[in-house]
Amino acid sequence: MTIRSIRIFVVVIAFSAFFYSLTLKAQQQKSRQKTDHGGDVLQWVNPFIGTAGHGHTYPGATVPFGMVQLSPDNGTQWWDWCGGYHHSDSVIVGFSHTHLSGTGIGDLCDIALMPTTKVFDILQSYATRYSAPWRATFTHAHEEARPGYYAVQFSDQPLRAEVSATATAGIHRYSFGNESTMRAVVIDLGFAINWDRTTDAMLTNVSRTRIIGKRSSTGWAKRQTVWFALDCSVPFDSLTATGDSLTRQHTLGSIRTQVQGRHTRAVLVFPKTIREVTIKVAISYADSNGAIKGVESLKSMNFDAVRKNAEATWRKELSKVRITTLNDADKTVFYTALYHTMLAPIQYSDLNGRYKTPKKDVDSIGTARGYTRYDVFSLWDTFRAEQSLFTILHPHRVSDMVQSLMAHYREYGLLPVWSLVGNETNTMTGYHAVPVLAEAYFKRKFLQGMEKIAPDTLLNAMLSSARQDEFGIRWLKQYGYIPHDKFGFSVTRTLEYSFDDWCIAEVASSLKNTSVEKEFRLRAMNYKNVFDPISGFMRAKLSNGTWKKPFDPYYSILDFDFEYTEGNAWQHSWFVPHDIYGLIGLHGGKTLFTQKLDSLFSASTVRHKDTPDDVSGLIGQYAHGNEPSHHIAYLYNYAGAPHKTQAMIRNILRTQYNDTPHGLCGNEDCGQMSAWAVFSMLGLYPVNPVSLEYAIGTPLVKNAEVTLPAGKKLTITAQNLSESHKYIQSATLNGKPLATPIIRYEEIMVGGQLVFVMSETPTPL
């Protein structure tokens, strides 16, 4: 999740609550009344999950880890529209080609196209995209989304829009139903949406069917430029284009038109005799050559072929895990979660291998040689479980992601914190590229391509982030904790740096670098310096060594000067994944630690008036809607109470996920919320991903078959699974009983059979 400096007010929806409730019920019923289409896994993905509430997902078309996310935009700029779309809305103003999946800050929504049958003056100034005259209304009853495909029939016009995508291009098909109406398409490069505004744009028609251009903008990504190339299946009759100071109109494309400026827009008008227009749009973050190569790669493909290929790609990736469940809703939750884990990071290098680098205050172009450059790394979220899921299901991509992080280090001087299309946003706390690199290093035997990356260079990159003096690290090195009177989010930063430093110590130990190992072993124990044994919470300490007062473990606020990041003491006091037994010791042993955990889940769900919306999905003061809580329920395992982990995991799965648009209790955050569900439904979770250990929870699948590299498979079976049989009576791996509720990464990757025998009553494991 990301830090928002503005308060979120009540959303004013465009239609009545009664009408919305009716459409939502219809959507829920439609989701539950699925039929079996020959076992096609795509039927179990509902891209509308997370588009309501605070999920911030988008329903549009993309392919796994694709550069293009072609999805409808409502034009609204409030917080719950960070993905460009929200299920409560009934207006579409365009279909843009870039979107963020479930973030807490909005951006992108670049290169927007909008079909229309309306007549209007493109020269008119429009206050917002929401008020643009080409906007259309729709209802969810006439909307469809599945992996690689989105379609909608507008309510106020005889017009149907469909979109699909490849990795670097999107394709639109607009069907017009009335021969007497206008057939036009708006290209809108001058909009401002989701904290992002155009700083410059350019549009040039090079023929009657091709247009090229770019959009530069600033927002969360301060310096962003997206180039595009657009091909129409039908020559347009006329084009009217406007920039800041120039308007051109011509017929039959006889004049080359170029306009430029912050308010660049164009309207293409097609013959009234046509019934359908297909438009292909490729993008590049480097230059027009990359965009042109992308659109030319689609030259021999029509809309149906692109859609078929997109669906085939999704089918292959989703079929890596085959499951049977207690009901259809669980299957939809699982496969939609698996789908959401593959929406980020995105392919960032174009078909020429080129991309904009994150160099400060200058636009420079880099080239990925021998690998695919990825970006949109929401590392504060995804280091916890999603990156670990990649090492199992997408091991061939992990080395490219590692090389992408290392390229950022070479180009920027530091590993990324939150990298957004060639921009370091420095959003959130910690330097969590470190655990991602460390995990990949320790799993390198199973990750094709990791042998190309010298371990010493990985360690040097980690040290660059850990030894800098910014973001409170100067004070951490001086005091052994970050004093609250010296730097903000002091408790969260101290805890997260401790874990990241432990990761560095582990890599240094493996490389026999004893001096670095000793330095960072000590730093990894800094978490103890903010533990208050009287209250049992991690608390802010001042530079004079005293505790900050007053102290309220329930209080939280979105403020840089607050001691916790997007949460309170209840939620942040458990983040010591590298030394869980040390944390248990601080609490006085397993019994007292278990009692403290119990009190977290039974505490009042009170929310102060300043509590940020990120703190959601509450069970007591456990907040599943935000990532710092995600490992906590598994901590009972380490205190000798695995049955309590099992009961709470089932509770979370049943109360915080469902198969409706409201199916996520908080921001999706580029896949982490869904990665938790995927792992937990399978019965496993990486409490400390760098340890290579996966804690046993409780499965919510009767059977699962996970396809691994080299044709190997891991099968998971939960015998006697039911709603009441949520406890594990016994567990075996390849016929041998598990001595502890732990399974290791290498045991997963060689394949085999993991069998759980389920019971209604708790059984020690």
Secondary structure, DSSP 8 states (H G I E B T S, - for coil): ----SS-------SS-HHHHHHHHHHHHHHHHS---STT-GGGG--TTTTSSTT-----SB--TT-S--BEEE----SGGGTTS--TT--EE-EEES---SS-SS-----SEEEEE-----TTS--S-GGG-TT-EE--GGGEEEETTEEEEE-SSSSEEEEEEE-SSEEEEEEEE--TTS--EEEEE-S-EETTEEEEEEEEEE-SSSEEEEEEEEESSSSSEEEEEEEEESS--SEEEEE-SS-EEEEETT-S-EEEESTT-EEEEE--TT-SEEEEEEEEESS-HHHHHHHHHTTTT--HHHHHHHHHHHHHHHHTTEEEE-SSHHHHHHHHHHHHHTTSSSEE-S-TTSEEE---TTS--EEE--SS--EE-B-HHHHTTTHHHHHHHH-HHHHHHHHHHHHHHHHHHSS--SSEETTEE---SSS-THHHHHHHHHHTGGGSTTGGGS-HHHHHHHHHHHHT-STTTHHHHHHHSS--TTTSSSHHHHHHHHHHHHHHHHHHHHHTT-HHHHHHHHHHHTGGGGGEETTTTEE--B-TTS-B-SS--TT---S-TTSSSSSS-HHHHTT--TT-HHHHHHHTTSHHHHHHHHHHHHHS-----TT--TTS-SEETTEETTSGGGTTGGGGGGGGT-HHHHHHHHHHHHHHHB-SSTT-BSS--GGGHHHHHHHHHHHTEE-SSGGGTEEEE-----SEEEEE-GGG-EEEEEEET--SS--EEEEEEETTEE-SSSEEEHHHHHT-EEEEEEEESS----
